[in-house]
Amino acid sequence: MKTGFDFIQRMQQDAEFRRKVNACLQSEERLAFLKKEGYDFTPFTQIISQLASWQRSIGELRQPGGSATPGKDRSGFLARLNQIFRAAKAPRPDR
Protein backbone atom coordinates (compact mmCIF):
# COMPACT_ATOMS: atom_id res chain seq x y z
CA MET A 1 0.00 0.00 0.00
CA LYS A 2 1.11 3.52 -0.74
CA THR A 3 1.40 5.98 2.13
CA GLY A 4 -0.49 9.18 2.81
CA PHE A 5 2.70 11.07 2.03
CA ASP A 6 2.82 9.38 -1.38
CA PHE A 7 -0.78 10.44 -1.99
CA ILE A 8 -0.14 14.09 -1.08
CA GLN A 9 3.01 14.18 -3.17
CA ARG A 10 1.21 12.67 -6.17
CA MET A 11 -1.71 15.11 -5.81
CA GLN A 12 0.78 17.98 -5.92
CA GLN A 13 2.86 16.69 -8.81
CA ASP A 14 0.53 14.68 -11.07
CA ALA A 15 -2.11 16.89 -12.69
CA GLU A 16 -3.84 13.97 -14.44
CA PHE A 17 -4.14 11.99 -11.19
CA ARG A 18 -5.43 15.10 -9.38
CA ARG A 19 -8.03 15.62 -12.12
CA LYS A 20 -9.21 12.01 -11.81
CA VAL A 21 -9.47 12.23 -8.01
CA ASN A 22 -11.41 15.50 -8.22
CA ALA A 23 -13.69 14.05 -10.91
CA CYS A 24 -15.04 11.53 -8.37
CA LEU A 25 -18.13 13.30 -7.06
CA GLN A 26 -19.05 10.87 -4.28
CA SER A 27 -16.81 9.80 -1.40
CA GLU A 28 -17.40 6.12 -2.09
CA GLU A 29 -16.41 6.58 -5.72
CA ARG A 30 -13.28 8.52 -4.71
CA LEU A 31 -12.22 5.90 -2.16
CA ALA A 32 -12.77 3.09 -4.68
CA PHE A 33 -10.63 4.92 -7.24
CA LEU A 34 -7.87 5.54 -4.70
CA LYS A 35 -7.95 1.93 -3.54
CA LYS A 36 -7.58 0.82 -7.18
CA GLU A 37 -4.54 3.12 -7.37
CA GLY A 38 -3.00 1.42 -4.32
CA TYR A 39 -4.06 3.75 -1.49
CA ASP A 40 -6.03 2.47 1.51
CA PHE A 41 -7.53 5.13 3.76
CA THR A 42 -9.71 2.79 5.85
CA PRO A 43 -7.92 3.46 9.17
CA PHE A 44 -7.89 7.17 8.38
CA THR A 45 -11.64 7.29 7.65
CA GLN A 46 -12.27 5.60 10.99
CA ILE A 47 -10.25 8.31 12.76
CA ILE A 48 -12.07 11.11 10.89
CA SER A 49 -15.45 9.59 11.76
CA GLN A 50 -14.49 9.35 15.41
CA LEU A 51 -13.19 12.93 15.48
CA ALA A 52 -16.40 14.19 13.86
CA SER A 53 -18.45 12.29 16.43
CA TRP A 54 -16.45 13.79 19.30
CA GLN A 55 -16.72 17.26 17.81
CA ARG A 56 -20.52 16.94 17.61
CA SER A 57 -20.64 15.70 21.22
CA ILE A 58 -18.54 18.62 22.45
CA GLY A 59 -20.65 21.06 20.45
CA GLU A 60 -23.83 19.70 22.01
CA LEU A 61 -22.37 20.19 25.47
CA ARG A 62 -21.55 23.82 24.69
CA GLN A 63 -25.02 24.67 23.35
CA PRO A 64 -27.65 24.46 26.11
CA GLY A 65 -30.90 23.01 24.82
CA GLY A 66 -29.61 22.58 21.28
CA SER A 67 -27.40 20.42 19.19
CA ALA A 68 -24.33 21.34 17.26
CA THR A 69 -24.47 21.60 13.50
CA PRO A 70 -21.83 19.16 12.22
CA GLY A 71 -19.26 20.85 10.05
CA LYS A 72 -20.70 24.34 10.45
CA ASP A 73 -17.56 25.88 11.92
CA ARG A 74 -14.95 23.63 10.38
CA SER A 75 -12.19 25.21 8.40
CA GLY A 76 -8.81 24.34 7.03
CA PHE A 77 -7.17 20.97 6.76
CA LEU A 78 -9.66 18.90 8.80
CA ALA A 79 -12.58 20.40 6.88
CA ARG A 80 -11.02 19.36 3.57
CA LEU A 81 -10.31 15.85 4.85
CA ASN A 82 -13.86 15.56 6.09
CA GLN A 83 -15.14 16.75 2.72
CA ILE A 84 -13.07 14.10 0.92
CA PHE A 85 -14.11 11.23 3.15
CA ARG A 86 -17.44 12.33 4.66
CA ALA A 87 -19.72 9.68 3.16
CA ALA A 88 -17.32 6.82 3.57
CA LYS A 89 -18.22 4.62 6.52
CA ALA A 90 -15.47 2.20 7.36
CA PRO A 91 -16.48 -1.01 9.10
CA ARG A 92 -15.70 -1.07 12.80
CA PRO A 93 -12.95 -3.53 13.71
CA ASP A 94 -15.09 -5.06 16.48
CA ARG A 95 -17.85 -6.12 14.05
N, C-alpha and C positions, 0 to 999 in steps of 0.2 A: 504494500500500500504506500502511496505517496503521502508525504507529510503536509500539514497545514502551511508550512513555510513554502513548500514546493508549489502549492496552490496559489498563494499570494504572489509569489515570484512570477508564475506563469500568467496570472491575470494582468500583471503589470507589463509583461514583455511580449505576450502573444495576443495580438489584436483579434485574430480569427477565433481563438479559444474564448476570449472575453466576449466577443459578439455572440457566440453560440451559448455561453452561459446566460448572458442577458436576454437571449431570445426565449429562454424557458420561462413562461409566464407563471406557472404554478410551482410551488415549493417541491412537490413530489416529482414533477417532471425534471426540475433542476437537480435534485438529489440523485435521480436515476441516471441522468446524463453524467454527473460527476463520478458516480460509482463505476459507470462504464469506462470512464477515463482513468480509473485507478485510485480515486479518492473515496475514503469512507469517513463520513462525518457523524456516524451513529452516536459515538460517545459524546461528541460535541453537542448534538441536538438534545441529548438527554440533559446536559448541563444547562443549556439555554432554557429549556422547558422548566427546569427546577428554579433557575434564577427568576424567570418570569412569574412563576407561582409565588415565590417568596416576595417579590416586589408587589404583587397584588395584595398579598396578606398584610404587608407593612402599610401599604396605602390605605387599606380598610381600617387599620388600627388608628391611623392619623385623621380619618374623616369620620367624626361622630355621626351615627345615624345614616351613613351612606357608604357606598362602595367605591373603590378606586376604579378609574377607567384605564384598563390595561393599555400601555403604550402611549398614553396621552402626553406624558412629559418626557418621553425618551428622546435622547439626541445622541449624535455621535456614533462611535464604533459599535456599541451594543445595540443601538437602534437598527443599524444596517445589518448586523448579524441576525437579529430577530426578523427583519424583513426577508432575508434570504431563506431562513429556515422555519418561518412561523407556522406553516401548515404541516410540517413534517412531525409526525408523532413516532418516536422510536419506541420499540417494545421495552418494557421494563425488564431488567435482568432477573427479577424474582418471579416472573410469570412464564 
